[in-house]
Amino acid sequence: MRLDQEQESQNIEDRRRMRPSRGVVGGGIGTIAVLLLALFFGVDPSILLQGVQETQIPETYSPQNQPGGQDDEMRQFVARVLGSTERTWTEIFAAAGQTYEKPTLVLFSGAVESACGFAQAASGPFYCGADHKLYIDLSFYRELRERFAAPGDFAQAYVIAHEIGHHVQNLLGIMNKVQGLQRRGGSQSQANALSVRLELQADCLAGIWANYAHRERNILEQGDVEEGLNAAAQIGDDRMQKRAQGYVVPEGFTHGSAEQRVRWFRRGIESGNLQQCDTFSAGGVS
């Protein structure tokens, strides 16, 4: 990727020298499993935790070693990617007569407390609609490269752009509408289907950013798109289930199959048209 023209965002909250000492009691193993699934794939956990009551142990922080070396280089990278998304979405919103509210990216190490609850690094990056912040432990990128066979700087940028896609959904009221539909009842499979549509739209919105930033500032290099599409495929529900349990249960999908995630990310990249990201229309994800 070419990020020389992208300014580093100032909306970075670095908590890597802080370690929350916090437990979650009362939700049980089921609640923890839901949190892991929701957070790993970058959706607001409150969507899946409606009605769950938790008792929490008071939070304390203790300073850790000063981050440095490769972590600081990666911090600069994510700050530039975030800055690129800010510039892009500010211009897109302005063209539509709206104001883009910039989110905050929280860097953490090991575990973190958000307005959506407590999360550990193993949960992966996530966006919390309640505080308009996205959270990432930079060690996730090693997992992406080594465990999920999705190397490359554009694959890493895709992760951030996807979470920003959720922020855009939040600003546009889409996330609240989906939560409202899920709260009003229906089967679990119906709730899962809505979650899939939300996630695939975030993939498409990530593609919109890539298209716009490349047209305006030539950020993409040869092989970048393939890196991003591979990352989208590797975290498809079918591949994740296959890795975890050896078989696939389509009814349990909450983020879309590898094929769906690639298709919607590609649609955003190739079209650059927000109208092409309507995953909620009849048959929109098929």
C-alpha positions in Angstrom: 0.0 0.0 0.0 1.0 3.6 -0.6 0.1 5.6 2.5 2.6 8.5 2.0 -0.2 10.9 1.3 -2.4 9.7 4.2 -1.9 11.7 7.4 -1.9 9.9 10.7 -5.1 10.2 12.6 -5.0 11.9 15.9 -7.9 9.9 17.2 -5.8 7.1 18.7 -6.2 6.1 22.3 -3.3 4.0 23.4 -4.0 1.8 26.3 -1.2 -0.7 25.7 0.5 0.2 29.0 -2.8 -0.4 30.9 -4.0 -3.7 32.0 -7.6 -4.0 33.2 -8.2 -6.4 36.1 -11.8 -7.2 35.5 -14.0 -10.3 35.6 -17.4 -11.0 34.2 -19.7 -13.1 36.4 -23.2 -14.4 35.8 -23.2 -14.8 32.0 -21.7 -18.2 32.0 -19.9 -20.1 29.3 -22.6 -19.3 26.8 -22.2 -15.6 27.3 -18.5 -15.8 26.8 -18.9 -17.8 23.6 -21.2 -15.2 22.2 -18.8 -12.5 23.1 -15.9 -14.2 21.4 -17.9 -14.8 18.2 -19.2 -11.2 18.2 -16.0 -9.5 19.0 -13.8 -11.6 16.7 -15.8 -10.7 13.7 -16.1 -7.0 14.6 -19.8 -6.5 15.5 -21.2 -4.7 18.5 -21.6 -7.4 21.1 -24.7 -5.8 22.5 -26.5 -7.1 19.4 -26.0 -10.6 20.5 -26.1 -10.0 24.3 -29.6 -8.5 24.6 -31.2 -9.5 27.9 -28.0 -10.9 29.5 -27.4 -9.6 33.0 -23.8 -9.5 34.3 -22.2 -8.7 37.6 -18.8 -7.1 37.1 -15.8 -6.9 39.3 -14.4 -3.3 39.7 -11.8 -2.3 37.2 -8.2 -1.4 38.0 -5.3 -0.5 35.7 -1.6 -1.0 36.1 1.1 0.4 33.9 3.1 -1.9 31.6 6.3 -1.6 29.6 6.5 1.2 27.1 5.5 -0.1 23.6 8.2 0.2 21.1 9.9 -1.2 18.0 7.7 -3.1 15.6 4.6 -2.2 17.6 5.3 1.5 17.1 5.7 1.0 13.4 2.4 -0.8 13.4 0.8 2.0 15.4 1.9 4.4 12.7 0.4 2.1 10.0 -3.0 1.9 11.7 -3.0 5.6 12.4 -2.4 6.3 8.7 -5.1 3.8 7.6 -7.5 5.4 10.1 -6.6 8.8 8.8 -7.3 7.6 5.3 -10.8 6.4 6.3 -11.4 9.7 8.0 -10.5 11.7 5.0 -12.5 9.4 2.7 -15.7 9.2 4.7 -15.6 12.9 5.6 -15.6 13.7 1.9 -18.3 11.2 1.1 -20.6 12.4 3.9 -20.0 16.1 2.9 -21.0 15.3 -0.7 -24.3 14.0 0.7 -24.8 17.1 2.9 -23.9 15.3 6.1 -21.2 15.5 8.7 -18.9 12.5 9.4 -18.2 12.0 13.1 -14.7 10.6 13.4 -14.4 7.5 15.7 -11.6 6.7 18.1 -9.3 3.7 17.6 -8.2 2.2 20.9 -5.0 0.2 21.0 -4.8 -2.3 23.8 -2.7 -5.2 24.9 -4.2 -8.4 26.4 -7.6 -7.1 27.5 -9.7 -4.0 27.4 -12.9 -2.5 28.8 -15.3 -0.8 26.4 -18.8 0.5 26.7 -19.9 -2.8 25.2 -18.1 -4.8 28.0 -14.9 -6.5 28.8 -12.9 -8.2 26.0 -9.6 -10.1 25.7 -7.2 -10.0 22.9 -8.3 -13.5 21.7 -11.6 -11.9 20.9 -10.1 -10.0 18.0 -10.8 -6.4 16.8 -14.3 -5.0 17.3 -16.4 -1.9 17.0 -18.5 -0.7 19.9 -21.5 1.4 18.8 -22.2 2.6 22.4 -19.0 4.6 22.6 -18.2 5.0 18.8 -14.8 3.4 19.3 -13.0 0.5 17.5 -10.6 -1.7 19.5 -7.6 -3.7 18.4 -4.7 -5.5 20.0 -2.0 -5.3 17.4 -1.0 -8.9 18.0 -4.1 -9.8 16.0 -2.2 -9.0 12.9 0.2 -11.8 13.7 -2.7 -14.2 14.1 -4.2 -13.0 10.8 -0.9 -13.7 9.0 0.1 -17.0 10.7 -3.1 -18.6 11.8 -5.5 -17.5 9.1 -2.9 -17.3 6.2 -3.9 -13.8 5.4 -0.6 -11.7 5.2 -0.1 -8.3 3.7 -0.6 -4.7 4.6 -3.9 -4.3 2.7 -5.3 -7.4 4.6 -4.4 -5.5 7.8 -6.0 -2.3 6.4 -9.2 -4.3 5.5 -9.7 -5.2 9.2 -9.8 -1.5 10.2 -11.9 -0.5 7.2 -14.4 -3.2 8.1 -14.8 -1.8 11.6 -15.1 1.7 10.2 -17.9 0.3 8.0 -19.7 -0.6 11.2 -19.2 3.0 12.4 -20.7 4.3 9.2 -23.7 2.0 9.8 -24.0 3.4 13.3 -23.9 7.0 12.1 -26.6 6.2 9.5 -28.9 4.5 12.0 -28.6 1.1 10.3 -27.1 -0.6 13.3 -30.0 0.6 15.6 -32.6 -0.6 13.1 -31.0 -4.0 12.9 -30.9 -4.2 16.7 -34.5 -3.1 16.9 -35.6 -5.9 14.5 -33.6 -8.4 16.5 -35.2 -7.2 19.8 -38.7 -7.6 18.4 -38.4 -11.3 18.3 -38.3 -14.0 15.7 -36.1 -17.0 15.6 -32.4 -17.2 16.2 -31.9 -18.0 12.5 -33.7 -14.8 11.6 -31.5 -12.8 14.0 -28.4 -14.5 12.5 -29.6 -13.6 9.0 -29.8 -9.9 9.9 -26.3 -10.1 11.4 -25.0 -11.5 8.2 -26.5 -8.7 6.2 -25.0 -6.2 8.6 -21.5 -7.7 8.3 -21.6 -8.1 4.6 -22.6 -4.4 4.2 -19.6 -3.5 6.4 -17.4 -5.5 4.0 -18.9 -3.6 1.1 -18.3 -0.2 2.9 -14.7 -1.2 3.4 -14.4 -1.7 -0.3 -16.0 1.7 -0.9 -13.2 3.3 1.2 -10.5 1.4 -0.8 -12.0 2.5 -4.1 -12.3 6.1 -3.2 -8.9 6.4 -1.6 -7.3 4.8 -4.6 -9.0 7.0 -7.1 -8.2 10.1 -5.1 -4.7 9.2 -3.8 -3.5 6.0 -5.6 -3.1 4.0 -2.4 -3.2 0.5 -3.9 -0.3 -1.5 -5.3 -0.2 -4.7 -7.3 -1.5 -7.6 -5.2 -3.2 -5.4 -2.6 -6.7 -6.3 -3.6 -5.9 -10.0 -3.7 -4.6 -9.7 -0.1 -7.8 -8.0 1.1 -10.0 -10.5 -0.7 -8.1 -13.4 0.8 -8.4 -12.0 4.3 -12.2 -11.6 3.8 -12.4 -15.2 2.7 -10.3 -16.6 5.5 -12.7 -15.2 8.1 -15.9 -16.4 6.4 -18.2 -18.3 8.7 -17.8 -21.6 6.9 -14.1 -21.5 7.1 -14.1 -20.5 10.7 -16.6 -23.2 11.6 -14.6 -25.8 9.7 -11.4 -24.8 11.6 -13.2 -24.8 15.0 -15.3 -27.9 14.8 -14.6 -29.7 11.5 -17.9 -29.2 9.9 -20.1 -26.3 8.7 -23.6 -25.2 10.0 -25.0 -22.6 7.7 -27.9 -21.8 10.0 -25.3 -20.6 12.5 -23.7 -18.1 10.2 -23.6 -14.5 11.6 -21.1 -12.9 9.3 -21.4 -14.6 5.9 -19.6 -17.4 4.1 -16.2 -16.9 2.5 -17.7 -16.5 -0.9 -20.2 -13.9 0.3 -17.6 -11.8 2.2 -15.3 -11.8 -0.8 -18.2 -10.9 -3.2 -19.4 -7.9 -1.1 -15.9 -6.6 -0.4 -15.2 -6.9 -4.1 -18.4 -5.1 -5.0 -17.5 -2.1 -2.9 -13.9 -2.0 -4.3 -15.0 -2.3 -8.0 -18.1 -0.1 -7.9 -17.3 2.6 -5.5 -21.1 3.1 -5.3 -22.8 3.2 -1.9 -26.1 2.0 -3.6 -24.3 -1.2 -4.4 -23.9 -2.0 -0.7 -27.6 -2.6 0.0 -27.5 -6.1 1.6 -30.9 -5.6 3.2 -33.0 -5.6 0.0 -34.9 -8.8 -0.8 -32.4 -11.4 -1.8 -29.6 -8.9 -1.3 -27.0 -11.4 0.0 -27.7 -14.2 -2.3 
